[in-house]
Amino acid sequence: MKQLRQHIRPFLFWAVFGTIFIAMNSCKSNQEDLAPEQTHGDVLKVSVKGSSPRTTSEVNSLTAKAALANHVADRPLDETFIEANGFDALVSSKGPFVKQNLLASAKKAATNTTASALPDTTSYRLLIFSQDGTNLLHNVVATVGKNPEIPVEIGMHYKWVAFSINASTVPDLNKGKIAAADIANKDVLYASGTLDTQAGENLLEIVFDHKTVRFDVNIDTRGIFGGIQSFESLLIGTGTGAQFKSLVNAADFDLLTGQFGTLKTVDAPYTAANIADKDPAVTGDLVKTVSIYTILPTGTQIVAKNLTIQPIFSIKLDHEILYPPATTTLSTRKYGTTSTYLPLNNPSFNPGAGDQYELSTRLIESAIKVNGISWARSDLWYDGSSGQIDKYRFKADAGIPPYDGNSQSEYWNWKATTPAGIAGSGDPCALVYPANTWRMPTQSELTSVVNTSSYEYYGLPNQGGSIRTADTYQWYAVVNQSINVDSGSPKGQGDFSGYSDKLIFTFNGYRLDGTINATRKSIDSHINRPFTQQVSMGYWSSTGSRSNAVCMVDDATVDYQKPFYYSIRYQTKALRAYGGNYGFNVRCVRK
């Protein structure tokens, strides 16, 4: 048997068909051949060896050490911290940003000797033309790993073309072209050549080339405390605002020439077609990789500090919330808009077909500023349930009652790494992902809160006097102290409610000797008889010792008549010292 080994573009081969060839115009592509069965005459046996490796050199990652003004030891230095309109993220990237001759030579050598395997579910289309390419003789759809055998003639010369989108289906051609709509955001694979055959069995081994640039965008939502529910879109482009230009393009593809036609911008919804969990065993559904395949003309230059990503997606919250004044529960929260831009501090580079880049963004829940201090929007709680990847989390909003009063997951011993852990063993805020982004507030920072006037926040209008409309969480008494954010402080890109766009401290009581005291529980239990209830608020500072730690506290007396009829007498916020085994709430601040 004479074997003719075929590789993408660099090699040309000839073959002759042993059956009567059928002259077809290239526009008659709908007349597909089934992959023929084994024959006993002269045949062309076809196999796919894979695809040439993409260029994924990690030379020159997107680095912005100077821009990371608040760098901490556990944070990689190749990340840029972005705080744009309240949407916070750590962004970074790696890829072949610097392409030297040596790198190009290495890629060429790899193509000649190795190929990346394709999944055995991948379909491809093999076209056999007459030598001049005018007559389409065979249009065969086959699957990787199932090698078709095509009867051939001896001593003829032909052109062959192989095409795939690296999927279980493959589009058909029309007038020699694949339509742009059929390959938008697809991994376009292509190989071509000429061949001749001799008597007996001939082997055509195909190695595809990648015709697109690939961007893998990792969206990490561990810092906003919910797995990704859905993607609306994910654009990659240059610039921001009115200067933003999408780099996600498609075009008709000419199979004979292997060239793309006029570029068309891919509509935003099609940009989120290729999504996978980055590492299900380690990060579950909290880190998604969105792969973008785009066509960029030869010579395209992305100037320095101009590459931008624009994700729009929703996460699954760990607790249903309400969005006043509506009373319908929500279990998701949307992040990002068409005016959200996450710019990268990239060097100038020239992406080309076959290149692959990895862009990463670790999202962080944006803080709210009061007196210049950046506070978390809600209390810290600990999820110790089996299989939970990130146990240190902020509640879905500040208005929700304690998640689970029995597990006491929100009442912390002073500076303990678990709610009932050893006092003074560590700062639990520093363990919120990404580590060392948050910390417990100091005595001075809580003093700032004590000295700032505050008010009760109601999700629904208060009728005044002793007649009080229940808030959207249907509490029968709303007991909190709220402070508006600083003037000009951004609301944030997340879809936040009134319970998350101000600094709210709730009167959830405290834990002592395993018992929760001074809570709203009896008030919130729909009792229809009058009573008086003492409730309290307590929030730890990082200042003090195990036996003498500083806490911000306040007490209130609720004179309750019946649902919606009650009055509240607040005392005054103050700082007091307590033993470290008291269980109080924790509200984190940014480092």
Secondary structure, DSSP 8 states (H G I E B T S, - for coil): -EEEE--TTT-------SS-----BTT-TT--B------SSSEEEEEEEEE---B----S----TTT-TT--TTS-TT-EEEEETTEEEEEEEES--S--HHHHHHHHHHHHH--B---TT-EEEEEEEETTS-BEEEEEEEETTB--EEE--SS-EEEEEEEE-SSS-----BTTEE-HHHHTT---EEEEEEEE--SSEEEEEEEEEE-SEEEEEEEEEEETTSEEEEEEEEEEEESSGGG-EE--EE--EETTTTEE-S-EE--GGGGGS-EEES-HHHHTTSEEEEEEEE---TT--B-TT-EEEEEEEEEEEEEEE--TT----EEEEEE--TT--EE-----B---TTBEEEEEEEEE---EEETTEEE-SS-EEE---TT-S--EEE-S-TTS--S-TTTTTT-B-TT-SSTTS-TTS--GGGGSTTTTSEE---HHHHHHHHTS--B---SS---STTB----TT--SS--EEEE---TT----SS---TTTSSEEEE---EEETTEEES-STTGGG---S-EEEEEEEEEEEEEEETTEEEEEEEEEEEEEEETTEEEEEE---EEEEE-TTSBBB---EE-
